Amino acid sequence: MNIRAKIFGGMPLNEDPLLQAKSPRGAKLDALDSVSVARGEPKLRPNSRSADRHRLTNETVRVTYRGRKHEAQLINLSGGGAMLNADFSPKLWDRVDLHLGEHGTVECAVRWLRGDRVGLEFAHETRLECTADELASVLREVITRTFPDVTFDSRSLEELEPAAPSAPSTGEHRGEARHPLIWSGLLHHNYQSTPVRVRNISSTGAMIECSEPVAVGAEPVLELNDEATISATVQWSVGDQVGLRFHTPFDMHLLGRSKPEVAPAKWMRPAYLQSGAEKAESPWDPRWKRLSINELNQELEGFLRH
């Protein structure tokens, strides 16, 4: 219909208007998602820092080998192992102590050698830095609570016969008896909770392995069980290893009320060590005499003598 018909045809204007109403643009009264916001920057990419944390640059650490201290360049540190550029020449399966910071000493075994590079595997068990009496008490309570099928000798430690000496070994400290227990927990930080592995712990601090980045100077809370919740300050962070200093002394006996895991028999090597690892078995068992739960129960006195 033309304009003349519109005017003289008698059709009500409100039924067929000359100008069609435009669809509203922009915000609607009842729809917040109708607002179009121009993006000034490209869409944020997911945080990929965790994928790059294995490779380190200009990180120097202290290493103890056969009683002597050395400076080494730390190339990788993650997944229970490390790669060093070192000026000393260890042998396969030798013990090396890696010092990352306060409460950050890790016992390691040499897994592979290539030129001046050394591949290390961390000891599996959680290192408990306490007196022999405290250690015995913690281990006894853990085994009693977590492994009820294992029974202790009713005699006192003084009445037990010393464990038979181990056969001579070419490796340093390989005759030492080692418990197989690994403690884990939750780290509450930055409005999130992250599962962590406790590498070592004492009454004053701990070293943990954490998959999420934790800032130095942060004050997280480490939860080991319902009764063991510890506030701490992050002293250092290298790769996925984090050093904590506790705000108040921690009662090591509370570890006995946690349920630790038993260390695996085989090493799960990190991806960056795949090409260099020559053997799949772990040097901690049996070369370094890591005890089973039953052996720990039967030879606790021998374990405490070291």
Residue, then its C-alpha position, 0 to 999 in steps of 0.5 A: m500500500n502506498i502513502r496516499a492509501k495510508i492517509f486516505g484509506g481510513m486505516p488506523l495509524n496505530e495498527d499499521p504505522l508508517l514507520q516501523a518501530k526499531s528493535p531496541r539496542g543496548a541494555k534491556l530493562d530485565a536482561l543484564d546480559s544484553v549489555s554489549v561490552a567491547r573487549g579492549e584486550p584479547k581473551l585471557r589465556p589459561n595460567s600455564r605457569s605450572a607447565d613452565r615451573h620445571r625449567l629453572t634459570n640462574e638457580t644455584v643450590r648447595v649440595t653435600y656429597r661424601g661430606r663435602k659441600h658443592e655449589a651446583q646449578l639447578i636446572n629442573l626440580s619437580g615430580g620427586g627429582a632434580m637435574l643438576n649441572a655439577d662440578f663433582s663426579p658421583k656414581l650411580w646410586d650414590r647419595v646426595d643431599l640437596h639443600l634448597g633453603e631452611h627446612g629444605t634438605v632433601e636426601c637424593a639418589v643419583r639416577w643417571l649421569r650425562g657429562d656434567r649433568v646429574g639426575l637425582e631422585f628424592a627419597h620417597e619417605t617423609r623425613l621426620e626431624c626429631t629425637a629418636d624417642e619422638l620418632a619411635s612414638v610417632l611410628r608406633e602410633v601410626i602403625t597401631r592406628t593405620f596398620p592394626d594387623v601389625t603387632f609390636d613386641s611387648r618388650s621395651l626397646e632396651e630389651l630388644e636385640p640390636a638388628a643384625p648389621s647389613a652387608p657392606s655396600t659401596g654406596e654411602h649410607r646404604g645400610e641405613a634402615r628407612h621407614p616407608l611412610i609418606w605424609s600428605g596434607l592440605l595447604h590453605h592459601n590464596y582462598q584455595s586448598t591444595p593437596v601437598r606432600v610433606r617432604n620433611i617436617s620438624s617442630t619449627g618448619a617443613m618442606i612441602e611439594c605443592s602443585e600450585p605456586v605459593a608466593v614467598g612471604a605468604e602465610p598459609v595454613l598447613e592441615l595434616n589432620d583434624e588436630a594438626t593445623i599449623s599456620a606458617t610463613v613461606q620462606w622460599s619457593v623453588g619449582d614445586q618445592v616450598g619451605l615453611r616456617f611455623h609460627t608456633p612450635f609443632d607437636m610432632h606427636l600429632l603426626g601419629r594421628s594422621k594416616p600416611e601412605v606407604a611409599p611405592a616400590k618403583w619410582m615414577r620418573p618425571a617427564y624431563l628425566q625420561s631420556g636420561a633414566e637408565k633403569a626403572e627400579s628405585p635405588w631406595d629399595p633394596r639398595w638403601k634398605r627401605l623397610s616394609i611396615n612389618e620390618l619396621n615393626q620388627e626392627l624398630e630398634g635397629f632403625l632408631r640406632h641410625 
